[in-house]
Amino acid sequence: KSEVINNINAVNCRSGRTKINSALSAASNLIKSRVPSRNTVDAVVLLVSDGFTNYPSLTRKAAAELHAISGVKIYSLGMGAVNRYILSIIASEPDSEHLVYVPSHRTIMFYVGQLLGKLCNVPVDCGLTAWKQVTRCLRCNQSYYLKMRKTLYHPSGGGIACPAPSKLWQSHPCVSTLCPF
């Protein structure tokens, strides 16, 4: 699980059309070349893309070849503004289980965590943002400033629960600011 998450976090997000067909063909070749003893285990392909490809016909062909391999489940995570048609062709059926639209790269880990929990039957802990300062010490005699964080996703499979809403805020003392009078 951590290896998958680390690899996703290392992806450099760029805009522009891509060679999705090459990624699907590489996945197909990797699955076909796996150790024979692993042939009884389902293979999972996770494509994170906007679905815009340089070669739509080659992408459809590569997706069909991947679907033809027994025991392959393909999940499409569409990010941002997406080509729903291509992502739907790539994802295994039914789309309701294998196709997810993610608003931005900031929320992708929610879906990846949920998917890993489901596929690997492991607990997924509550996901939280980093602390962010939301007020400043600008006035004289102001005694504190506030930090907050948000819940990105809720736990599943017995993972660690999210904190109560009151625990998503922290107050910190300000350095004394002298008043000019």
C-alpha positions as CSV (number, residue, x, y, z in Angstrom):
1,K,0.0,0.0,0.0
2,S,2.7,2.5,1.0
3,E,4.7,1.7,-2.2
4,V,1.6,2.6,-4.4
5,I,1.0,5.8,-2.5
6,N,4.7,6.9,-2.7
7,N,4.7,6.2,-6.5
8,I,1.5,8.3,-7.0
9,N,2.9,11.1,-4.9
10,A,6.1,11.1,-7.1
11,V,4.2,11.6,-10.3
12,N,4.9,15.0,-11.9
13,C,1.5,16.4,-12.9
14,R,1.7,18.1,-16.3
15,S,-1.0,19.3,-18.7
16,G,-1.2,18.2,-22.3
17,R,-2.2,15.2,-24.2
18,T,-0.4,11.9,-23.4
19,K,0.2,8.5,-24.8
20,I,-2.3,6.6,-22.7
21,N,-2.0,3.8,-25.1
22,S,1.6,3.3,-24.2
23,A,0.8,3.1,-20.5
24,L,-1.9,0.5,-21.2
25,S,0.3,-1.6,-23.4
26,A,3.1,-1.5,-20.8
27,A,0.6,-2.7,-18.2
28,S,-0.6,-5.4,-20.5
29,N,3.0,-6.6,-21.2
30,L,3.8,-6.6,-17.5
31,I,0.7,-8.7,-16.6
32,K,1.4,-11.2,-19.4
33,S,5.0,-11.6,-18.2
34,R,4.2,-12.2,-14.6
35,V,5.3,-15.3,-12.8
36,P,3.0,-18.3,-13.6
37,S,2.2,-18.9,-10.0
38,R,0.6,-15.4,-9.9
39,N,-1.8,-16.1,-12.8
40,T,-4.5,-17.1,-10.4
41,V,-4.4,-13.7,-8.7
42,D,-6.4,-10.8,-10.2
43,A,-4.2,-8.1,-11.7
44,V,-5.2,-4.5,-11.0
45,V,-4.4,-1.5,-13.2
46,L,-4.9,2.0,-11.9
47,L,-4.9,4.7,-14.5
48,V,-4.8,8.3,-13.3
49,S,-5.4,10.6,-16.2
50,D,-7.6,13.3,-17.7
51,G,-8.3,10.9,-20.6
52,F,-7.0,13.2,-23.3
53,T,-4.7,11.2,-25.5
54,N,-2.6,11.8,-28.6
55,Y,-3.8,8.5,-30.2
56,P,-7.5,7.7,-29.4
57,S,-7.8,4.7,-31.7
58,L,-4.6,3.2,-30.3
59,T,-5.8,3.9,-26.8
60,R,-9.1,2.0,-27.5
61,K,-7.1,-0.9,-29.0
62,A,-4.7,-1.1,-26.0
63,A,-7.7,-1.0,-23.6
64,A,-9.4,-3.8,-25.5
65,E,-6.2,-5.9,-25.4
66,L,-5.9,-5.3,-21.6
67,H,-9.6,-6.2,-21.1
68,A,-9.0,-9.5,-23.0
69,I,-6.6,-10.7,-20.3
70,S,-8.4,-12.9,-17.8
71,G,-8.6,-11.6,-14.3
72,V,-7.6,-8.0,-15.0
73,K,-9.5,-5.1,-13.3
74,I,-8.9,-1.6,-14.6
75,Y,-9.7,1.4,-12.6
76,S,-9.8,4.8,-14.2
77,L,-9.4,7.9,-12.0
78,G,-10.2,10.9,-14.1
79,M,-8.7,14.1,-12.8
80,G,-9.8,17.6,-13.4
81,A,-11.6,18.3,-16.8
82,V,-11.7,14.9,-18.4
83,N,-12.5,13.0,-21.5
84,R,-15.2,10.7,-20.0
85,Y,-15.6,8.7,-23.2
86,I,-11.9,7.5,-23.2
87,L,-11.8,6.9,-19.5
88,S,-15.1,4.9,-19.7
89,I,-13.6,2.7,-22.5
90,I,-10.5,2.0,-20.4
91,A,-12.3,1.2,-17.1
92,S,-13.6,-2.3,-16.4
93,E,-17.4,-2.8,-16.1
94,P,-19.4,-1.6,-14.3
95,D,-18.3,2.0,-14.5
96,S,-19.9,2.7,-11.2
97,E,-17.2,0.6,-9.5
98,H,-14.2,1.2,-11.8
99,L,-14.5,4.8,-12.9
100,V,-14.1,7.8,-10.5
101,Y,-13.8,11.5,-11.3
102,V,-11.5,13.4,-9.0
103,P,-11.7,17.2,-8.9
104,S,-8.0,17.8,-8.4
105,H,-4.7,16.2,-7.5
106,R,-5.2,17.4,-3.9
107,T,-8.2,14.9,-3.5
108,I,-6.8,12.0,-5.3
109,M,-5.3,10.3,-2.2
110,F,-8.8,10.0,-0.8
111,Y,-9.9,7.8,-3.7
112,V,-6.6,5.9,-3.9
113,G,-6.8,5.2,-0.1
114,Q,-10.4,3.9,-0.5
115,L,-9.5,1.8,-3.4
116,L,-6.5,0.2,-1.7
117,G,-8.5,-0.5,1.3
118,K,-11.1,-2.2,-0.8
119,L,-8.7,-4.2,-3.0
120,C,-6.1,-5.1,-0.4
121,N,-8.7,-5.6,2.4
122,V,-6.7,-3.3,4.7
123,P,-7.8,-0.6,7.1
124,V,-7.6,3.0,5.7
125,D,-7.1,5.7,8.3
126,C,-8.7,9.1,8.3
127,G,-7.0,11.5,5.9
128,L,-6.3,15.0,7.0
129,T,-4.8,18.1,5.4
130,A,-1.7,19.7,6.8
131,W,-2.2,22.4,9.4
132,K,-2.8,25.9,7.9
133,Q,-2.6,29.2,9.7
134,V,-5.9,31.0,9.2
135,T,-5.5,34.1,11.3
136,R,-2.5,36.3,12.1
137,C,-1.2,38.4,15.0
138,L,-1.7,41.8,13.5
139,R,-3.4,43.8,16.2
140,C,-1.7,44.9,19.4
141,N,-2.5,42.8,22.4
142,Q,-3.9,40.0,20.3
143,S,-3.3,37.0,22.4
144,Y,-3.5,34.1,19.9
145,Y,-3.7,33.0,16.2
146,L,-5.6,30.0,14.8
147,K,-4.6,27.1,12.7
148,M,-6.9,24.6,11.1
149,R,-7.0,21.4,9.0
150,K,-9.7,19.6,7.1
151,T,-10.8,16.0,6.7
152,L,-9.8,14.8,3.2
153,Y,-11.4,11.4,3.6
154,H,-13.0,9.2,6.2
155,P,-11.6,5.8,7.4
156,S,-12.7,2.5,6.1
157,G,-12.2,-1.1,7.0
158,G,-11.6,-0.4,10.7
159,G,-9.1,2.4,10.1
160,I,-8.3,5.2,12.7
161,A,-11.3,7.5,13.1
162,C,-11.2,11.2,12.2
163,P,-10.9,13.7,15.0
164,A,-14.0,15.6,16.2
165,P,-14.5,18.9,14.4
166,S,-13.3,20.8,17.5
167,K,-9.9,19.0,17.2
168,L,-9.4,20.4,13.7
169,W,-8.6,23.8,15.1
170,Q,-5.6,24.9,17.2
171,S,-4.9,28.2,18.9
172,H,-1.3,29.4,19.4
173,P,0.0,32.3,21.5
174,C,1.1,35.4,19.6
175,V,4.4,37.0,20.3
176,S,3.6,40.1,22.4
177,T,2.8,43.1,20.2
178,L,3.1,46.4,22.0
179,C,0.4,49.0,21.5
180,P,1.6,52.5,20.5
181,F,-0.2,54.3,23.4
